[in-house]
Amino acid sequence: MKKVSAVLLAMAMVLSLASCGSKQDPKEIYDAAVKKSQELTSMDVDYEMDMVMSQGDDKMDVSTSMNMKMDGLNTEGMRYLAEGTTTTMGQTVDTTMYYADGYCYMEAMGQKMKYAMDLDKMVEQIKSSTGGGSMDSSYLSDIQAKKDGDDQILTYTADASKMDAYVQEVFGAMGDMGDQLEGLAYTIKEVSGESVVNKDGYVTSGKVRMVMDMTMAGETISMEADTTVIYHNPGQTVEVAEPSLDGYTEIDASLVGF
């Protein structure tokens, strides 16, 4: 379930990117915004996802709320802090993840674990989950732009068949975690969204809806997911406070899929 949420997060972040420029072609606006996003070294992002998974008459609701802060992205001094809550069938799990100096610290369900993680791998994971990847604008279609005061609102749909290929790219960036999903077949039926862009060309919020079927070992599950992303003060430096690192037990990274 967490891996599916990670893929959704990656899609939501990348699809919500856009920039301002009412006279430009919407796809050109998108490409310019992707480039601008890749240049950011600090981010403060709130993410919420409501997902319904169904199989026949059985349904399961999953909701996730997360805040991610990072500074020094693409540098040796990078710090990353993610704090979130996931609720499944009435059961809630709080999770905290912190990365600094080549180590990842994770706390969930009363367990504290730390493991060594290569900086490049961590950067790839962050880029996949925050829209810093390089998904080409050819994945999108029907992009429309309209002004709302100083903001610009972009609405769009994605080419579902091409999004299948994009999911494969996301799995590839997940390394061993993506390999564990080998054998999962999926059909993306709908991807649509809306982005709000401020006068400086930064995305301040985005909404994405995705509908898909997933099949593994002969079992098919239908999924509908709605995500909302808020970017706080994009373009500004973000302070990442180091949490207490006491009481963590070191483990092999392979035990958590890295």
C-alpha positions as CSV (number, residue, x, y, z in Angstrom):
1,M,0.0,0.0,0.0
2,K,2.8,2.4,0.9
3,K,4.5,1.7,-2.5
4,V,1.3,2.5,-4.4
5,S,1.0,5.7,-2.4
6,A,4.6,6.6,-3.4
7,V,3.7,6.2,-7.1
8,L,0.6,8.3,-6.7
9,L,2.6,10.9,-4.9
10,A,5.2,10.9,-7.8
11,M,2.4,11.4,-10.3
12,A,0.6,14.1,-8.4
13,M,3.7,16.1,-8.0
14,V,4.9,15.9,-11.6
15,L,1.5,16.4,-13.1
16,S,0.8,19.5,-11.0
17,L,3.7,21.5,-12.4
18,A,3.0,24.5,-14.6
19,S,4.1,28.1,-15.0
20,C,2.5,31.4,-15.9
21,G,2.3,33.0,-19.4
22,S,-1.1,33.5,-20.9
23,K,0.3,34.0,-24.4
24,Q,2.3,30.8,-24.4
25,D,1.3,27.4,-25.5
26,P,0.3,25.5,-22.4
27,K,2.8,22.7,-23.1
28,E,5.6,25.3,-23.4
29,I,4.5,26.7,-20.0
30,Y,4.6,23.2,-18.6
31,D,8.2,22.6,-19.9
32,A,9.4,25.9,-18.5
33,A,7.9,25.0,-15.1
34,V,9.6,21.6,-15.0
35,K,12.9,23.3,-15.6
36,K,12.2,25.8,-12.9
37,S,11.3,23.0,-10.5
38,Q,14.5,21.1,-11.2
39,E,16.5,24.2,-10.1
40,L,14.9,24.4,-6.7
41,T,17.1,23.4,-3.8
42,S,14.5,24.0,-1.0
43,M,10.9,22.8,-0.8
44,D,8.1,22.8,1.7
45,V,5.2,20.6,0.5
46,D,1.9,19.4,2.0
47,Y,0.4,16.4,0.4
48,E,-3.0,14.8,1.0
49,M,-4.4,11.7,-0.7
50,D,-7.8,10.0,-0.5
51,M,-7.9,6.6,-2.2
52,V,-10.6,3.9,-2.5
53,M,-9.6,0.4,-3.5
54,S,-12.3,-2.0,-4.5
55,Q,-12.7,-5.6,-5.5
56,G,-16.2,-6.8,-6.1
57,D,-18.3,-5.7,-3.2
58,D,-15.2,-5.2,-0.9
59,K,-13.9,-1.7,-0.5
60,M,-11.0,-0.2,1.4
61,D,-10.4,3.5,2.1
62,V,-6.9,4.8,2.5
63,S,-6.0,8.4,3.4
64,T,-2.5,9.9,3.7
65,S,-1.5,13.4,5.0
66,M,2.2,14.4,4.8
67,N,4.5,17.3,5.0
68,M,7.9,17.2,3.4
69,K,10.7,19.7,3.9
70,M,14.1,19.7,2.2
71,D,17.0,22.0,1.9
72,G,20.3,21.7,0.0
73,L,18.9,19.4,-2.6
74,N,21.6,18.1,-4.9
75,T,24.4,19.0,-2.4
76,E,26.4,16.9,0.1
77,G,24.7,18.8,2.9
78,M,21.1,17.9,1.9
79,R,18.5,17.5,4.6
80,Y,15.1,16.0,4.2
81,L,12.3,15.6,6.7
82,A,8.9,14.0,6.0
83,E,6.2,13.6,8.6
84,G,2.9,12.0,7.9
85,T,-0.1,10.0,8.9
86,T,-1.8,7.1,7.0
87,T,-5.2,5.8,7.9
88,T,-6.5,2.4,6.6
89,M,-9.8,0.9,7.7
90,G,-9.8,3.0,10.9
91,Q,-6.2,2.2,11.8
92,T,-3.8,5.1,11.9
93,V,0.0,5.0,11.5
94,D,2.3,8.0,12.1
95,T,5.6,8.0,10.2
96,T,8.6,10.3,10.4
97,M,11.5,10.0,7.9
98,Y,14.7,12.1,8.2
99,Y,17.8,12.1,5.9
100,A,21.2,13.7,6.6
101,D,24.9,12.9,6.2
102,G,24.3,9.6,4.3
103,Y,21.8,8.1,6.7
104,C,18.1,7.7,6.6
105,Y,16.2,7.6,9.9
106,M,12.6,6.2,10.0
107,E,10.2,6.0,12.9
108,A,6.8,4.2,12.6
109,M,4.7,2.0,14.8
110,G,7.0,2.5,17.8
111,Q,10.0,1.3,15.9
112,K,13.1,3.5,15.2
113,M,15.4,2.4,12.4
114,K,18.4,3.9,10.6
115,Y,20.2,2.8,7.5
116,A,23.0,4.0,5.2
117,M,21.7,5.4,2.0
118,D,23.6,6.8,-1.0
119,L,22.9,10.5,-1.6
120,D,22.2,10.0,-5.3
121,K,19.6,7.3,-4.5
122,M,17.9,9.6,-2.0
123,V,17.9,12.5,-4.4
124,E,16.3,10.3,-7.1
125,Q,13.6,9.2,-4.6
126,I,12.9,12.8,-3.6
127,K,12.7,14.0,-7.2
128,S,10.3,11.3,-8.1
129,S,8.0,12.2,-5.2
130,T,8.2,16.0,-5.5
131,G,7.9,16.4,-9.3
132,G,11.5,17.1,-9.9
133,G,11.7,14.4,-12.5
134,S,11.8,14.9,-16.2
135,M,8.4,13.7,-17.4
136,D,8.0,15.1,-20.9
137,S,5.0,17.3,-21.7
138,S,4.0,14.8,-24.4
139,Y,2.4,12.7,-21.5
140,L,-0.2,15.5,-21.2
141,S,-3.1,16.5,-23.4
142,D,-5.9,19.1,-23.4
143,I,-4.0,21.6,-21.3
144,Q,-6.1,24.8,-20.8
145,A,-5.0,28.0,-19.1
146,K,-7.0,30.9,-17.6
147,K,-6.2,33.9,-15.4
148,D,-7.6,34.4,-11.9
149,G,-6.2,37.7,-10.6
150,D,-2.4,37.4,-10.4
151,D,-2.7,33.6,-10.6
152,Q,-3.0,31.3,-13.6
153,I,-5.0,28.1,-13.4
154,L,-4.1,25.2,-15.7
155,T,-6.4,22.3,-16.2
156,Y,-5.3,19.2,-18.0
157,T,-5.8,15.5,-18.7
158,A,-3.0,13.0,-19.3
159,D,-2.7,10.4,-22.1
160,A,-3.5,7.3,-20.2
161,S,-1.6,5.0,-22.4
162,K,1.6,7.1,-22.1
163,M,1.1,7.3,-18.3
164,D,1.6,3.6,-18.2
165,A,5.1,4.2,-19.5
166,Y,5.6,6.9,-16.9
167,V,4.7,4.6,-14.0
168,Q,7.4,2.3,-15.2
169,E,9.9,5.2,-15.0
170,V,8.8,5.9,-11.5
171,F,9.2,2.2,-10.5
172,G,12.7,2.3,-12.0
173,A,13.7,5.3,-9.9
174,M,12.5,3.4,-6.8
175,G,15.3,0.8,-7.3
176,D,14.8,-2.4,-5.3
177,M,11.4,-1.2,-4.1
178,G,10.3,-1.0,-7.7
179,D,11.7,-4.4,-8.5
180,Q,9.4,-5.8,-5.8
181,L,6.4,-4.7,-7.8
182,E,7.4,-6.9,-10.7
183,G,4.4,-8.8,-11.9
184,L,2.0,-6.0,-11.2
185,A,-0.1,-5.2,-14.2
186,Y,-2.1,-2.0,-14.3
187,T,-4.4,-0.1,-16.6
188,I,-4.7,3.6,-16.1
189,K,-8.2,4.8,-17.1
190,E,-8.1,8.5,-16.2
191,V,-5.6,11.1,-15.0
192,S,-6.8,14.7,-14.8
193,G,-5.8,17.7,-12.7
194,E,-5.6,21.4,-12.0
195,S,-2.7,23.6,-11.0
196,V,-2.6,27.1,-9.6
197,V,0.4,29.2,-10.5
198,N,1.4,32.5,-9.0
199,K,2.8,35.6,-10.7
200,D,6.3,34.5,-10.2
201,G,5.7,31.3,-12.2
202,Y,5.7,28.9,-9.2
203,V,3.0,26.3,-8.5
204,T,1.2,27.1,-5.2
205,S,-1.3,24.2,-5.3
206,G,-2.5,21.3,-7.4
207,K,-5.2,18.7,-7.6
208,V,-5.0,15.3,-9.4
209,R,-7.5,12.5,-9.9
210,M,-6.5,9.1,-11.1
211,V,-8.5,6.0,-11.9
212,M,-6.8,2.7,-12.6
213,D,-7.0,-1.1,-12.3
214,M,-4.2,-3.2,-10.9
215,T,-3.8,-7.0,-11.4
216,M,-1.4,-9.3,-9.6
217,A,-1.5,-13.1,-9.3
218,G,-4.9,-13.2,-11.1
219,E,-6.5,-10.7,-8.7
220,T,-7.8,-7.3,-10.0
221,I,-8.3,-4.3,-7.8
222,S,-9.9,-1.0,-9.0
223,M,-8.6,2.2,-7.5
224,E,-9.7,5.8,-7.5
225,A,-7.4,8.4,-5.9
226,D,-7.7,12.1,-5.4
227,T,-4.6,14.1,-4.3
228,T,-4.1,17.7,-3.2
229,V,-0.7,19.3,-3.1
230,I,0.2,22.7,-1.6
231,Y,3.6,24.3,-2.1
232,H,4.5,26.7,0.6
233,N,6.5,29.8,-0.4
234,P,8.1,28.2,-3.5
235,G,11.5,29.6,-4.4
236,Q,12.3,30.5,-0.8
237,T,14.8,28.8,1.5
238,V,13.4,26.2,3.8
239,E,14.7,25.5,7.3
240,V,14.8,21.7,8.1
241,A,15.0,21.1,11.8
242,E,16.8,18.0,12.9
243,P,14.7,15.8,15.1
244,S,16.2,13.8,18.0
245,L,18.3,11.0,16.6
246,D,18.5,9.0,19.9
247,G,17.3,5.4,20.1
248,Y,17.6,4.4,16.5
249,T,18.7,0.9,15.6
250,E,20.9,0.5,12.5
251,I,19.7,-2.1,10.0
252,D,20.7,-3.2,6.5
253,A,19.1,-0.9,3.8
254,S,18.0,-4.0,1.9
255,L,15.5,-4.8,4.6
256,V,13.5,-1.7,3.6
257,G,13.9,-2.1,-0.1
258,F,17.1,-0.1,-0.8
